[in-house]
């Protein structure tokens, strides 16, 4: 597999409004997203509380002015970055890094991944409460989604099929299932047993193929758009977390939670895996 860069170094970041420079490390990176306004990658560090802004693969800045408790999943809607932080959902201005939204999700226990939809809704998985919160930041209205298979929900991905909106999720458990919620009807569109141990992140390539990280398997699995074919990345990655495929840059970002690295892959080389997944 060809890599662009593996980031694990101590970085020098400058806080806005400060003249002194402060050293930071990539520690427990959980999530990566692309900031279209500043043309940078944003990396949430659960180990430091800071979100780092990466420019041109070598220059770092601190995005949020004050550290969070333990930022994890991130997603962008409009000009706002939404971040899951323990029991809070925070929103930040993409251009300035200023916090514009701070909401304690009622009865939340362990918020993890975040997804957003064009209508302004924010979806947040809760691994310990075994549910997904549907949050409207404009009104703070919260709806809770759960079902019998929703155990340790982790990675989320919003997508559309035609004019229908859907939310896909995977679970952080042995032989994770992948389920797809029809957001219009709130029904399950399809159920897939991925046979992957402890699935974490989920994203899609430009051709519609699905990429799912497996924490216990130390790799990323690739499924065809219809889930009929599967393979896995040729290389191993320690504790791959909330992976992100950038459609603009045509590359996959893999944060290694325990390895304290972020790897950027420009060519998703895979090796064949056994037959078709069970549905």
Secondary structure, DSSP 8 states (H G I E B T S, - for coil): --EEEEE-SEEEEE-TT--SEEEEE--SEEEEEEETTTTEEEEEETTTS-EEEEETTTEEEE-SSS--SSEEEEEEETTEEEEEETTEEEEEETTT--EEEEEE-TT-S-EEEEEE-TTSEEEEEETTTTEEEEEETTTTEEEEE--TT-SSEEEEEEEEETTEEEEEEEESSTTEEEEEEETTTTEEEEEEEEEESSEEEEEE-TTS-EEEEETTTTEEEEE-TTSS-EEEESS--TTB-B-EEETTTTEEEEEETTTTEEEEESS--EEE-SS--B-
